[in-house]
Amino acid sequence: MLVLKRFFPFTARKFLIAASISLVPFVAHATSLSLSLDQAIASALHSQAVMQVAQHQLAAQKNLSQAAQAQMLPALSLNAATIWTQSRAGQPVFVAANGAREMLGQIRLDVPIYAPQTRALSKLAKDQVEMENYRLQQTRLAVAAAVTMSYFKLAEMDNTIAIWKSALGAAQNIYRTTKEGFVIGTRSRLALNQAELNVLRMHSQLTQTRILRKAAQRVLALQTGLGAQLPPLTTVTLPQQPLPDLSAIQQQALRAQPLLSVAEAQIKAAQAQLQFHRGARLPVLSARAAYGVDSSIIPQSGQLGWQAGLSLQMPLFGFGRNSDQIAAAQQQVAALQAAKSALELQIRSRLAQDLGSAQAATIAFKNAGKIADSADAVYHMTRKGYLAGAESALALQQAQTAWIQARLQDTDAMIRVRLSRAQLALDSGRLPG
């Protein structure tokens, strides 16, 4: 059963279409001044144990495939035995093939000529290698998606800290001005208390955000394997490329989606399993060549010689069990083909939703920028009015609160634009970054 999961919680829907792309490994002990998203993902793929698990599973499946292919090759063996006949009360206990005692010592070569079931198992092993390869790509994508989420979470925390620092600095300036006015009698104690309370509130928000940033930093450091050497993040900017066309995204996804590739490999494996069951009705032909001695007497020098033979095994009747296995295998192939068609529809639907989310996030960011600009203008006008004695401390606090919230919404909207683009890239079979 194929399950789609969503890595980024934009909506209540919790599924994502996996995708994959090859990466250039990023050295764990980076010396760059800043860490880009591509580098963070590459470092995580290089260091995470889940990637090593998937790689070892792929290597193990390759070894099994090579072993299955070797079943189609000739086999060389050494056969040595002695067999004798013994009777007890006129009844044979052991019976040799050629006489009272048989001596056997040969180098033997067995050559499969026609073995349909062995060939089907070899094909099945190749298909399983292909499935493990695409599952490795899915694991890469899962790691990349988790790192992308943590990366932008940390970037959002950095932006939030910058906003609260700026707000705290502005609040401290207002407090100092208000205190000076209180000393000379132009400001009331209420205004002074209000300004002091505003400073404490900004300081508290900044402290809380710093704690949350440390937690986000630890998560990203663990995911990338960089630990204490995690450098600062590259400045997050808006993508300059326009959103691609939906049909182009869907065609890209149908070519690059590892889930679709796994589904196709599962169909091939089921077809190989069907050929295996059908091969049980076919004959098995093999050849044998041996050099040595096979004698009913103790061999003497010069008695070594060649033996050659053909073996044919033909099943005749199996009471219907093989036909039932063939029917079950056919149904399995049909079920997997239908599942692939359903998966393609789900991919197209998911991409349509992703594109809509990316477009909505872009519009929301533009609107958030306009609101932030307006809030900034209102705050600075109110601040000038307060310093001139025309506005109250309460009005200034309200304007500053609206200004901070608008800036927070603006940075949140920018992060959502990047995350929506990342979601679209992942679902279409490309890596974000």
C-alpha positions, -999 to +999 in steps of 0.1 A: +000+000+000+014+034-010+010+062+015+016+098+008+028+121+036+030+159+039+062+172+055+051+209+059+020+215+080+004+243+059-031+229+061-049+202+080-041+177+052-012+155+063+003+139+032+032+146+009+042+132-024+078+122-021+104+132-046+142+129-049+172+144-065+209+136-063+231+158-041+267+167-040+280+157-005+287+186+018+317+181+041+305+179+077+331+202+090+322+232+069+344+263+068+320+285+049+309+317+066+272+309+061+251+277+056+228+275+026+198+252+024+216+230-002+246+226+021+224+218+050+206+191+031+238+176+016+254+175+051+224+157+065+224+131+037+261+126+044+258+121+082+224+107+091+223+070+100+189+065+083+207+071+050+233+045+059+206+021+067+190+026+032+224+023+015+232-009+033+198-023+024+204-014-013+239-030-012+224-062+004+197-064-023+224-060-050+243-089-035+212-110-035+206-101-072+241-111-081+235-144-063+203-150-082+220-142-115+247-167-107+221-194-105+220-192-143+257-199-147+275-232-148+285-247-114+317-266-108+319-291-079+339-321-066+321-353-059+338-381-039+320-411-024+321-448-017+289-468-017+286-505-008+260-533-006+254-551+026+229-579+032+214-592+064+195-625+064+193-623+026+178-588+026+198-558+012+206-531+037+226-508+014+226-511-023+252-496-046+244-486-081+270-506-099+280-535-077+289-546-043+309-515-038+310-483-058+339-458-058+332-422-070+356-394-075+348-367-101+351-331-110+316-322-121+302-293-142+265-286-142+251-263-169+215-251-167+201-249-203+165-240-198+153-231-163+123-207-165+117-204-128+154-196-121+154-170-148+122-155-133+138-153-098+168-136-114+145-110-130+126-106-096+159-099-078+168-072-104+134-055-099+139-056-061+172-038-065+154-011-085+128-008-058+155-004-031+172+022-052+140+043-054+133+037-017+168+052-010+157+082-030+125+084-009+147+083+022+168+111+008+137+132+003+124+125+038+157+138+052+157+168+029+122+177+038+129+175+076+160+196+072+142+222+050+115+226+077+141+230+104+162+254+083+134+278+076+122+275+112+156+287+124+156+314+097+122+326+110+136+327+146+165+348+134+142+373+117+119+374+148+149+381+171+160+409+148+124+424+150+123+422+188+158+437+191+147+466+170+115+470+190+134+468+223+158+495+212+130+518+202+112+511+235+143+519+255+147+552+236+111+561+244+116+551+281+147+573+284+129+602+267+099+597+290+121+595+321+138+628+312+104+644+306+091+630+340+121+645+358+114+680+343+077+676+348+065+673+312+056+636+315+033+619+340+042+589+361+016+569+342+034+576+310+067+566+326+053+534+340+037+526+306+071+531+289+089+509+315+063+482+311+067+483+274+105+478+277+099+448+301+074+433+277+098+436+247+127+422+267+105+392+278+095+385+242+132+387+230+143+363+258+116+338+249+124+340+212+161+334+219+153+302+238+131+290+209+159+298+185+184+277+205+160+248+204+156+252+166+194+255+162+200+223+182+175+204+159+192+216+127+227+209+142+216+173+149+200+168+116+230+181+096+256+165+118+275+198+122+269+201+159+286+231+175+302+239+141+268+249+126+275+283+109+250+311+106+224+306+079+225+323+046+201+353+044+167+340+033+154+359+003+124+356-019+128+333-050+132+353-082+119+327-106+082+328-114+060+299-105+061+273-132+031+261-153+009+234-137+012+211-168+050+214-168+051+206-130+029+175-135+050+162-164+082+167-143+066+148-114+055+119-136+091+115-147+109+121-115+086+109-087+103+081-068+069+069-056+058+064-092+091+047-099+086+024-069+051+016-081+065+007-116+092-015-100+065-032-079+046-040-111+077-054-127+084-075-096+048-088-096+052-097-133+084-116-125+065-134-098+038-143-123+065-157-147+079-178-118+046-195-112+040-200-149+075-215-152+064-243-129+045-257-158+075-257-181+103-283-184+137-279-169+166-289-190+202-292-178+235-307-189+262-324-169+299-332-176+322-350-152+358-362-152+371-388-128+362-423-119+329-440-112+336-477-107+322-508-090+357-520-082+386-503-066+399-480-093+433-485-108+456-460-125+445-450-160+408-455-153+399-418-152+375-407-179+347-384-189+310-386-183+283-365-200+245-364-197+213-344-202+185-341-176+149-332-183+123-326-157+087-321-168+058-315-144+026-332-155-001-326-129-002-306-097-039-308-087-045-272-096-023-255-070-001-239-096-030-225-116-043-209-084-009-193-078-009-180-114-044-165-109-034-148-077-002-134-093-023-120-121-046-103-097-016-088-079-003-074-111-037-058-119-040-044-084-006-027-086-013-013-120-046+002-107-027+015-076-002+033-099-030+049-119-045+061-086-011+074-075-007+094-107-041+111-101-031+118-065+001+134-076-017+156-101-042+167-075-014+173-049+005+195-073-026+215-082-031+222-045+006+230-040+006+255-069-025+272-054-009+274-020+023+289-035+003+315-054-017+323-023+015+326-002+029+350-027-002+372-026-002+371+012+034+382+013+027+412-010-003+422+012+018+417+044+044+440+030+019+467+023+004+463+058+039+465+073+047+496+055+015+512+066+021+501+102+056+515+101+044+549+089+017+550+116+042+540+143+067+567+133+041+594+131+027+584+165+062+583+179+069+618+166+036+630+180+043+614+214+078+631+215+061+664+206+035+658+234+006+655+210+000+617+215-004+597+247+017+568+258-012+544+253-015+555+216+022+550+211+020+515+227-009+505+204+010+518+173+041+500+183+023+468+189+006+470+155+040+478+140+056+447+156+028+424+146+029+436+111+066+430+108+062+395+123+035+387+099+057+400+071+086+377+079+062+348+085+047+354+051+081+354+035+090+320+051+057+306+040+065+316+004+097+297+006+081+267+023+053+266-003+079+267-031+098+240-013+067+219-010+060+223-047+096+213-056+094+182-035+061+171-049+073+176-085+104+156-080+130+183-073+150+193-043+143+227-027+171+252-025 
